[in-house]
Amino acid sequence: MNYWETFSKLCHDIGKKPNPVGEEIGVSTATITKWKNGAIPNGAILLRVADYFNVSTDYLLGRVEHPDGIFGNINGDNNIQANGLSANGNVNLSAGNQKLDELSEELIKNFNVLTTTQKARIIVMIDEMRKGA
């Protein structure tokens, strides 16, 4: 599927038409028409659409068939496996006997309030950053 087909299907799945969904995410009807004619949204708008429907950008772009996209396996037990990394539920603030620095504590505190899908996205981003380092 291309972007428009995916977007319109997602709108249909929630019982809404594309233009009202566009309005909810701050996109004009002219932009929606451009998508219908084959245009693809810029990165910021693509992220807003992905967040609105709780799907991956890869899914929106037709790169993967499953809405969770590259995130791999997310099961009902709140376990995440993504790109060879895994996480289980929340992360503890203690790391053995080591005291975490302030940034690590802040990261963990914010990580723990995310949804499972959001946690998977963070894991993928960290993996990509490590590969680029």
N, C-alpha and C positions, 0 to 999 in steps of 0.2 A: 504494500500500500504506500501511496505517497502521502505527503504531509496533509494535504486537504482531505483526503479520504479518511485518514486517521482522526483528524480534528473533527470532522463532521460526524463520524461514527461515535466518538466520545461524547459529543453534544447530544446526539440521539439517545445514547445509552443512559444519560441522566435526564432525558425528557425535555431538553431545551434545544432551541435553534441556534445556529452559529452566531448571528448578530447579537442577540442578548448576552451570550457568553462573552463575546468580544467586548461588549460594553462593561461587563462585570470585571474584566481584567484590564480595562483601559485601552482597548484597541478600537479604532474607528471602523465603520462599515466599509469604507473605501479599502482599508487594509484587509478586511475579511474578503472582499471581492478580489483583491490581488492574490490572496492565498488560493482562492477558488480557481484562479487563472494560472496557477503554478508557482507563484512566489513562495518563498520560505521566510519565516520571521527571523529577525536578528536575534542574537544570543540572549539579550535581556528579556525580550518578549517570549522567546522560546522557553526560558526558565519559568516565567510567570504562568504560561500555559501548562507546563509540566507540573508545577506546584498546584495549580487549580484542579487538575484531573488526578493528581497523585500518581503520575507515571514518569518514566524516564524520558529524557530528551531523545535518546536513541530510538525509543519506541515511536515517539512523535515523528521522527524523520524516516521511519521505515527501515531502520538498520537492524532491528531485532523484532521478533514476533511477540514477545511477552512484555506486558506493561512495565515490569520491574527492570527491563532492559539488562544492562551489564551487571546488575547487582547480584546475579546468581541466585542462590537459594535463600529465601527468607521463610522460615516455617513458623507455625503457631506458637512455638515455645520461645519466641523472641530470639532465636539464634540466627546469626547472619554469616553467610560465607560469600565472600566477594574477592575475586581475583586472587585466590589462594590465601586470603586473610580471613580470620573469623573473629566474631565477638559474640558474647552471650549476655544479653540483657544489659544491665548497668555496669559501669566500671567503678571499682572501689577507689577511694581517695588515697589509700595506703598502698605502698609498693614495697612490701617486706618491711625492713627496718629503715628504708631510705625515706627522707623527707622530700616531698615533691616541691618544686619551685612554684611560685605564684602563677605563672603562665600555665603550667601543667594542671594545677588545681582548677584554674578557671576553665580550661579546655574540658576537663572531666566533668565539672559541674554542669557546663552547657551541654555536653554530649548526653548526659543522663536524662535530660528533659526532651530530647528529640524523639521522633517516631522511629520505628524500626527501619523504615525506608530511608529516612534522613540519616540515621546512623550508618547505613550501608553506603550512602553517598559519601559520607565523610571518610569511611574506610577506603573507598576507591580513590578519593582525592589524595589521601595520605600516601597510598601506594604509588600513585602517579608522581607525586612530589619526590618520593624516595628514589624512584627510577630516574628522574631528571636531575637529581643531585650529583 
